[in-house]
Amino acid sequence: MNHLKVASLSMLLTACITPGPEHTPPDMAALLDQVELVQPFASQDEVLSAWWTEYGDEGLNALIAAALEQNRDLISAAANLRSARANLQLAELSRLPNDQLSTSATLSRQSAAGAPFPGAGEDIESYSVGYAPSWDLDLFGAISREIEIADASLSAQTERLRSLQLIIVADVATNYFALQSLYKEREIASQNLDLQNESLRIAQARFDNGRVSEADVLNARAQRDATASTLPLLETQIAQTTARLDVLTGRAPGGLKEQLANPSEATFIDTPLPIGSLEALVRRQPSIRASERDLAASVSEIGLNVSNLFPRLTLIGSIGLSAQDVSDLSGDDALEFSVGPSLTWSPLNLVRGRQRIAAAEARADAAFAGYEQSVLLALEDLQSALALQAGARQRRAPLVSSAQASAEAARIARAQYEFGAIAFISVLDAEARLLERELELARNEYDIINAQIAVFRALGAG
């Protein structure tokens, strides 16, 4: 039993020895100090969590809730996460002893002709029960490193699931508001079609009375038909966008037809968007956090390869009962056991190990560059989204003014035409400009919304 005491003391004294580098999260302060974000229509307030609720649209909220629960990509990613969690638990179980419980009953006979000695040629019964444990003492932290790698991989997988959730939420919101934009364009086209039908009616009446040429009628009909031709295209785009929302929420195309039939009155968030601090962005953005966990795993891989250069000490033993008769198994003479340490080491592994370490260090360098790139890409996405929002918001006021002026100009032109003050081509030009301004204004509203969604996505909010 003295060997057990020596081995236990050795384990206690050296269990904390874990050679190789230790991971610490990289400091991005110097990089972040260089960033100058687009500031109009943004504030330093704390980032919103469930940002989509700020649009006040229950239909959107219901779609996002369904997507988070039923989207097939999310279900697949969640299954991969469960697999990574099981791998971590398996790695942690490596700290426990390996053991084997065995029992046997055999009947044997030695050849009397081949080996003439007393008892040869007789049947011999043998019975045994045994328990044989072995325990890797992990003196140099190889098991600890394997656990670190599995834990970092699980964390990275968790962050990738969260990143996918944010992507799905943003995709649902983007497609939902794209659908609302198409509804608005269809409404504007329909209203203009009604106006153009009225213009055609007036032109036809004036032609029938000999007051204008047939060219006025033909021009009015051409413009009316051009507007009418846009409606089937809009219906096609509406069907395609609805089908995308069906799939995003885990349904077959057509499943949301009734739910999405009515247009929404929701519009953009008309207050500065809270974007918080860049330091918080680095801590929160799941794509950055996943890259940091990949880097942690690669650093632990270096430590694992360093640990493998050292000897492996395993405590092995066995205890059991063995007898030639079952009834003798309970006797003192049937007891047998062995216990002791086993040291294994390959000197040639030093050569191979150094190359494995060099390869692991190169992978860690690549992981560090990948981490820095994830930070830069997140900053780029945020800057781009903020710039898009600022540009769209700044266009809003002149577009509103332009649409109002075009509507008044078209009204005046129609009145002047009815009194014969201007040519019909002037009416058509005014109505065409009105349709163009109204569509630009409607699209601008959803440009702002899409930019805001992009800001939230870049922030890792949700």
Buried (B, 14 or more C-beta within 10 A) or exposed (E): EEEEEEBEEBBEEBBEEBBBEEBEEBEBEEBBEEEEEBEEBBEEEEBBEEBBEBBEBEBBBEBBBBBBEEBEBBEEBBEEBEEBBEBBEEBBEBEEEEEEEEEEEEEEEBEEEEEEEEEEEEEEEEBBBBBBBBBBBBBBBBBBBBBBBBBBBBBBBBBBBBBBBBBBBBBBBBBBBBBBBBBBBBBBBBEBBEBBBEBBEBBBEBBEEEEBEEEBBEBBBEBBEEBBEBBEEBEEBBBBBBBBBBBBBBBEBEBBEEBBEEBBEBBBBEEBBBBBEBEBBBBBBBBBBBBBBBBBBBBBBBBBBBBBBBEBBBBBBBBBBBBEEEEEBEEEEBEEEEBEBEEEEEEEBEEEBEEBBEEBBEBBEEBBEBBBEBBBBBBEBBBBBBBBBBBBBEBBEEBEEBBEEBBEBBEBBBEBBEEEEBBBEBBBBBBBBBBEBBBBBBBBBBBBBBBBBBBBBBBBBB
